[in-house]
Amino acid sequence: MRFTVSSTALSSKLTALSRVINSKNSLPILGDFVFDIDNNVLRLTASDSENVMTTELPLNESDQNGRFAIGNKNLLEAVKGFSEQPITFDVNQETNIAKITYQNGLFSMPVESADEFPQAQTVSESANVISLPSNVLAENIGRSLFATAQDELRPVMNGIYFDLTADCLAIVASDGHKLVRNLVYSVKSEQPASFILPKKPAMLLRGMLQKEGGDVVIRFDDRNAEITFDDGIIVCRLIEGRYPNYNSVIPQSNPNILNVDRLTLLSALRRVQPFANDSSNLIRFHVEGDKLQLNAEDFDFSKTATEQMTCDYNGTPMSIGFKGSSFIEILTNFDCAEVTLQLADPSRAGLVLPTEQPEGQNVLMLMMPMLIND
């Protein structure tokens, strides 16, 4: 079997697929890429047994169809360094050797039969279906990943929750201290359905989706999801369990409204945060009139920091404490010029929203406050 492919296209696909493969595998073949040549198209597959990702690229030429598996590490390192050029694979499945020829040389590697590679889980015929633009899904996953938990006792919190209702699709993540809720109004269904996407396939998907790509189609049942995008498919096992009622923790009436430049606040937090106590990471927000003041202190090491900035505030004077690192994450995951903080009192959750919402969407982030000693 002989075929020729673009070096940079192959390297790009293999790099993306390599993120699926674990460093230690229950089956040795799970450390391989599967090459499947069919009618001058190369289909590449990688798996960790729970997640299977497949992507395609056109071949310059091929002389026959066939399948084989090849170890990921050596091949990936070898093709990474190539400038754009055609590389030719000459695979002898009797001797189980692949010779890879390029502009200035060649190397050879062992190959294995792809028959031992585990098949992807199937999604039932009665699966629910969601379709949305790839850029919208990529943005929402990217905005939500940081808020997922690492909680062995509550595994449902370790993924991103997709909640399809008659009004919209809600994409939610929370670790119990912070929460992200994205509403996509263009996606809705009279038949409510939901699933929890684990963090790993969510990260894989974010890396693969193109900003200018077409629609992503998600088919899912109680156990598995099949996600089809521009030039690939991810099949993954879902997190089983009931996600908490996220709407019940979002305050409906926070009357104190603060508008502030996002980058100005983000820069100030980054300057002040190193002076906060290492264990609590507490930053005190004091807002009054048109002034927002940030205070951090660590009396154990005689460190304090204060910074003021102008803002637009409509509400009663207030001091409220937030975890500095979490607030920095929240501001980093917005891409708007200005954010709005909606506050009630120092003991209740604060909401952070973009002053201008993305078209057809509603984005909201929630932060639980920290106790401050006046």
C-alpha positions as CSV (number, residue, x, y, z in Angstrom):
1,M,0.0,0.0,0.0
2,R,1.5,3.4,-1.0
3,F,0.1,6.9,-0.6
4,T,1.3,10.5,-0.5
5,V,0.1,13.3,1.8
6,S,1.0,16.9,2.7
7,S,3.4,17.0,5.6
8,T,1.9,20.0,7.3
9,A,-1.7,18.8,7.0
10,L,-0.7,15.4,8.4
11,S,1.3,17.0,11.3
12,S,-1.6,19.3,12.2
13,K,-4.1,16.4,12.3
14,L,-1.8,14.1,14.3
15,T,-1.1,16.8,16.8
16,A,-4.8,17.3,17.4
17,L,-5.4,13.6,17.6
18,S,-2.5,13.0,20.0
19,R,-4.4,14.9,22.7
20,V,-6.8,12.0,22.9
21,I,-4.1,9.4,23.7
22,N,-3.2,8.8,27.3
23,S,0.4,8.4,28.4
24,K,-0.5,5.0,29.9
25,N,-3.0,2.8,28.2
26,S,-4.9,-0.4,29.3
27,L,-4.4,-1.7,25.7
28,P,-1.0,-1.2,23.9
29,I,-2.8,-0.4,20.6
30,L,-4.5,2.6,22.3
31,G,-1.0,4.3,22.0
32,D,-1.4,4.1,18.1
33,F,-2.9,6.2,15.4
34,V,-5.2,4.2,13.0
35,F,-4.7,5.1,9.3
36,D,-7.7,4.2,7.1
37,I,-7.3,4.9,3.4
38,D,-10.5,4.9,1.3
39,N,-10.9,6.4,-2.1
40,N,-8.0,8.8,-1.9
41,V,-9.1,10.0,1.6
42,L,-7.1,9.4,4.7
43,R,-9.1,8.9,7.9
44,L,-7.1,9.1,11.1
45,T,-8.4,7.8,14.4
46,A,-7.1,7.9,18.0
47,S,-8.8,6.7,21.2
48,D,-8.4,6.4,25.0
49,S,-11.2,3.8,25.2
50,E,-13.8,6.4,26.4
51,N,-13.2,9.0,23.7
52,V,-12.6,8.3,20.0
53,M,-11.7,11.1,17.6
54,T,-11.6,10.7,13.9
55,T,-10.6,13.3,11.3
56,E,-10.0,13.2,7.5
57,L,-7.7,14.8,5.0
58,P,-7.3,14.3,1.2
59,L,-4.4,12.4,-0.2
60,N,-2.2,13.6,-3.1
61,E,-2.3,10.0,-4.4
62,S,-2.9,6.4,-3.2
63,D,-2.7,3.1,-5.0
64,Q,-5.2,1.0,-2.8
65,N,-7.5,1.1,0.2
66,G,-6.4,-0.3,3.5
67,R,-6.0,0.1,7.3
68,F,-3.1,-0.1,9.7
69,A,-2.1,1.2,13.1
70,I,1.2,3.0,13.9
71,G,2.7,4.2,17.2
72,N,2.0,7.9,17.9
73,K,5.1,9.2,19.6
74,N,7.8,8.5,17.0
75,L,5.6,9.4,14.0
76,L,4.4,12.6,15.6
77,E,7.9,13.8,16.4
78,A,9.2,12.8,13.0
79,V,6.6,14.8,11.0
80,K,6.5,17.8,13.3
81,G,9.8,19.2,12.0
82,F,8.9,19.0,8.3
83,S,8.5,22.1,6.1
84,E,5.6,21.8,3.6
85,Q,6.3,19.0,1.3
86,P,4.8,15.7,0.1
87,I,5.7,12.6,2.2
88,T,5.1,9.1,0.9
89,F,4.1,6.1,3.0
90,D,5.0,2.7,1.6
91,V,3.3,0.1,3.9
92,N,4.1,-3.6,3.7
93,Q,1.5,-5.4,5.7
94,E,3.3,-8.8,5.4
95,T,6.5,-7.6,7.1
96,N,4.5,-5.0,9.2
97,I,6.9,-2.2,8.2
98,A,6.1,1.3,6.9
99,K,8.8,3.3,5.0
100,I,8.1,7.0,5.1
101,T,10.0,8.9,2.3
102,Y,10.4,12.7,2.3
103,Q,12.5,15.3,0.4
104,N,15.8,14.6,2.0
105,G,15.6,11.1,3.4
106,L,13.4,8.3,4.8
107,F,12.6,6.5,8.0
108,S,10.9,3.2,8.7
109,M,8.6,2.2,11.5
110,P,6.7,-0.9,12.6
111,V,2.9,-1.1,12.0
112,E,0.2,-3.2,13.5
113,S,-3.1,-4.6,12.4
114,A,-5.9,-2.1,13.1
115,D,-8.3,-5.0,13.7
116,E,-7.5,-5.0,17.4
117,F,-8.3,-1.3,17.8
118,P,-11.5,-0.9,19.9
119,Q,-14.7,0.2,18.1
120,A,-16.3,3.5,19.1
121,Q,-19.5,3.3,21.2
122,T,-22.6,3.7,19.2
123,V,-25.4,6.2,19.9
124,S,-28.9,4.8,19.8
125,E,-31.3,5.4,16.9
126,S,-33.6,7.4,19.2
127,A,-30.8,9.8,20.1
128,N,-31.5,13.5,20.6
129,V,-30.0,15.9,18.1
130,I,-28.6,19.5,18.6
131,S,-27.1,21.5,15.7
132,L,-25.3,24.9,16.2
133,P,-22.6,26.9,14.5
134,S,-19.1,25.7,15.3
135,N,-17.9,29.2,16.3
136,V,-20.7,29.5,18.8
137,L,-20.0,26.1,20.3
138,A,-16.2,26.8,20.5
139,E,-16.8,30.2,22.2
140,N,-19.2,28.7,24.8
141,I,-17.0,25.8,25.6
142,G,-14.0,28.1,25.9
143,R,-15.9,30.4,28.2
144,S,-17.1,27.5,30.4
145,L,-14.2,25.1,30.9
146,F,-12.4,27.1,33.6
147,A,-15.5,26.8,35.9
148,T,-15.7,23.0,35.8
149,A,-14.7,21.2,39.0
150,Q,-12.2,18.5,39.9
151,D,-14.5,16.7,42.4
152,E,-14.3,12.9,42.9
153,L,-17.4,12.9,45.1
154,R,-19.6,14.9,42.7
155,P,-18.5,13.8,39.2
156,V,-21.4,15.6,37.6
157,M,-19.6,18.9,38.4
158,N,-16.6,17.9,36.4
159,G,-18.1,18.5,33.0
160,I,-20.1,21.0,31.0
161,Y,-23.9,20.7,31.2
162,F,-25.9,21.1,28.0
163,D,-29.6,21.8,28.9
164,L,-31.9,21.9,25.8
165,T,-35.3,23.5,26.6
166,A,-38.2,25.0,24.7
167,D,-36.7,28.5,25.0
168,C,-33.0,27.9,24.4
169,L,-29.9,25.8,24.8
170,A,-28.1,26.5,28.2
171,I,-24.4,25.6,28.4
172,V,-23.4,25.6,32.1
173,A,-20.4,24.9,34.2
174,S,-19.8,25.3,37.9
175,D,-17.5,24.2,40.7
176,G,-19.8,25.4,43.5
177,H,-17.9,28.7,44.0
178,K,-18.2,30.1,40.5
179,L,-20.7,29.4,37.7
180,V,-20.9,30.1,34.0
181,R,-24.3,30.1,32.2
182,N,-24.5,30.6,28.4
183,L,-27.9,30.8,26.7
184,V,-28.1,30.2,23.0
185,Y,-31.5,31.3,21.8
186,S,-31.2,29.9,18.2
187,V,-31.2,26.3,19.5
188,K,-34.4,25.1,21.2
189,S,-36.6,22.0,21.3
190,E,-40.1,21.3,22.5
191,Q,-38.7,18.0,23.8
192,P,-36.4,18.9,26.8
193,A,-33.1,16.9,26.8
194,S,-29.8,17.3,28.6
195,F,-26.3,15.7,28.9
196,I,-23.0,16.4,30.7
197,L,-20.0,16.5,28.5
198,P,-16.7,15.5,30.2
199,K,-13.9,18.0,30.3
200,K,-11.5,16.0,28.0
201,P,-13.8,15.8,24.9
202,A,-14.8,19.4,25.6
203,M,-11.1,20.4,25.4
204,L,-10.6,18.3,22.3
205,L,-13.6,19.8,20.6
206,R,-12.5,23.4,21.4
207,G,-9.1,22.7,19.8
208,M,-10.6,21.2,16.7
209,L,-13.5,23.6,15.9
210,Q,-12.9,26.2,13.2
211,K,-14.1,29.8,13.7
212,E,-15.3,29.8,10.1
213,G,-16.5,26.2,10.1
214,G,-20.0,25.1,9.4
215,D,-22.5,23.6,11.9
216,V,-21.7,21.1,14.6
217,V,-24.2,18.2,15.0
218,I,-24.4,16.6,18.4
219,R,-26.3,13.3,18.7
220,F,-26.6,12.0,22.3
221,D,-28.5,9.4,24.4
222,D,-28.2,8.5,28.1
223,R,-24.6,7.2,27.8
224,N,-22.8,8.5,24.7
225,A,-22.5,11.5,22.4
226,E,-21.4,11.6,18.8
227,I,-20.2,15.1,17.8
228,T,-19.8,15.7,14.1
229,F,-17.9,18.8,12.8
230,D,-16.3,20.1,9.7
231,D,-13.7,17.4,9.1
232,G,-14.1,15.0,12.0
233,I,-16.1,13.1,14.6
234,I,-15.7,12.7,18.4
235,V,-17.6,9.9,20.1
236,C,-17.4,10.1,23.9
237,R,-18.9,8.6,27.0
238,L,-21.0,11.1,28.9
239,I,-21.0,11.7,32.7
240,E,-24.0,10.0,34.2
241,G,-26.1,11.7,37.0
242,R,-28.4,14.6,37.7
243,Y,-26.9,18.1,37.3
244,P,-27.8,20.5,40.2
245,N,-30.5,23.1,39.5
246,Y,-28.2,25.9,38.4
247,N,-31.0,28.4,38.0
248,S,-31.9,28.3,41.7
249,V,-28.5,29.7,42.7
250,I,-28.6,32.7,40.2
251,P,-30.0,35.7,42.1
252,Q,-32.9,37.4,40.2
253,S,-32.6,40.8,41.9
254,N,-29.2,42.3,42.5
255,P,-30.1,46.1,42.5
256,N,-26.5,47.6,42.8
257,I,-25.1,47.9,39.3
258,L,-21.4,48.6,38.6
259,N,-20.1,49.1,35.0
260,V,-16.3,49.1,34.6
261,D,-13.7,48.7,31.8
262,R,-12.8,45.0,31.7
263,L,-9.1,45.3,30.9
264,T,-8.6,48.1,33.5
265,L,-10.1,46.0,36.2
266,L,-8.2,42.9,35.1
267,S,-4.9,44.7,35.1
268,A,-5.6,46.1,38.5
269,L,-6.5,42.7,39.9
270,R,-3.3,41.2,38.5
271,R,-1.2,43.9,40.2
272,V,-3.0,43.7,43.6
273,Q,-3.4,39.9,43.8
274,P,0.2,39.0,44.7
275,F,-0.3,41.0,48.0
276,A,-3.3,38.9,49.1
277,N,-3.1,36.2,51.6
278,D,-1.8,33.0,49.9
279,S,-4.4,30.7,51.5
280,S,-7.5,32.9,51.0
281,N,-6.5,35.0,48.0
282,L,-9.1,37.5,49.2
283,I,-9.5,40.8,47.4
284,R,-11.8,43.4,48.9
285,F,-13.9,45.4,46.4
286,H,-15.1,48.7,47.8
287,V,-17.4,50.7,45.6
288,E,-18.8,54.1,46.3
289,G,-19.9,56.9,43.9
290,D,-17.8,56.7,40.8
291,K,-14.8,55.0,42.5
292,L,-13.9,51.3,42.7
293,Q,-11.1,50.4,45.2
294,L,-9.3,47.1,45.4
295,N,-7.6,46.1,48.6
296,A,-5.3,43.1,49.3
297,E,-3.5,42.4,52.5
298,D,-1.4,39.7,54.1
299,F,-0.5,40.8,57.6
300,D,1.5,37.6,58.2
301,F,4.1,39.0,55.8
302,S,3.4,42.7,56.2
303,K,2.1,43.0,52.6
304,T,-0.7,45.3,51.5
305,A,-1.9,46.8,48.2
306,T,-4.5,49.3,47.1
307,E,-5.6,50.5,43.7
308,Q,-8.5,52.8,42.6
309,M,-10.2,53.2,39.3
310,T,-13.2,55.1,38.0
311,C,-16.4,53.3,37.3
312,D,-20.1,53.9,36.8
313,Y,-22.0,52.7,39.9
314,N,-25.6,52.9,40.7
315,G,-26.3,51.6,44.2
316,T,-25.4,51.9,47.9
317,P,-21.8,52.0,49.0
318,M,-20.5,48.5,49.6
319,S,-17.5,46.4,50.5
320,I,-17.5,42.8,49.2
321,G,-14.8,40.2,49.1
322,F,-14.0,37.9,46.2
323,K,-11.3,35.4,45.5
324,G,-8.8,37.2,43.3
325,S,-7.6,34.3,41.2
326,S,-11.2,33.3,40.4
327,F,-12.2,36.8,39.4
328,I,-9.2,37.1,37.2
329,E,-10.3,33.9,35.4
330,I,-13.8,35.3,35.0
331,L,-12.6,38.5,33.4
332,T,-10.1,36.6,31.2
333,N,-12.9,34.5,29.7
334,F,-14.8,37.5,28.5
335,D,-13.8,39.2,25.3
336,C,-16.0,42.4,25.7
337,A,-14.7,45.9,26.4
338,E,-16.8,46.5,29.5
339,V,-18.4,44.3,32.2
340,T,-21.3,44.8,34.5
341,L,-21.3,43.7,38.1
342,Q,-24.7,43.1,39.7
343,L,-24.5,43.1,43.5
344,A,-27.0,42.7,46.3
345,D,-25.0,42.7,49.6
346,P,-21.6,41.3,50.8
347,S,-23.1,37.9,51.7
348,R,-24.9,37.1,48.4
349,A,-23.5,36.0,45.1
350,G,-22.4,38.6,42.6
351,L,-23.1,38.4,38.9
352,V,-20.7,39.4,36.1
353,L,-22.1,40.0,32.6
354,P,-20.8,41.6,29.4
355,T,-22.3,45.1,29.1
356,E,-23.1,44.1,25.5
357,Q,-24.3,40.5,25.0
358,P,-23.2,38.4,22.0
359,E,-25.8,38.3,19.3
360,G,-28.5,35.7,20.0
361,Q,-26.9,34.8,23.3
362,N,-26.9,35.6,27.0
363,V,-23.8,35.1,29.0
364,L,-23.7,35.3,32.8
365,M,-21.0,34.4,35.3
366,L,-21.5,34.1,39.1
367,M,-19.1,34.4,41.9
368,M,-19.7,33.5,45.6
369,P,-18.4,36.2,47.9
370,M,-15.9,35.7,50.7
371,L,-16.3,36.8,54.3
372,I,-14.4,40.0,55.1
373,N,-13.7,41.4,58.5
374,D,-14.6,45.1,58.7
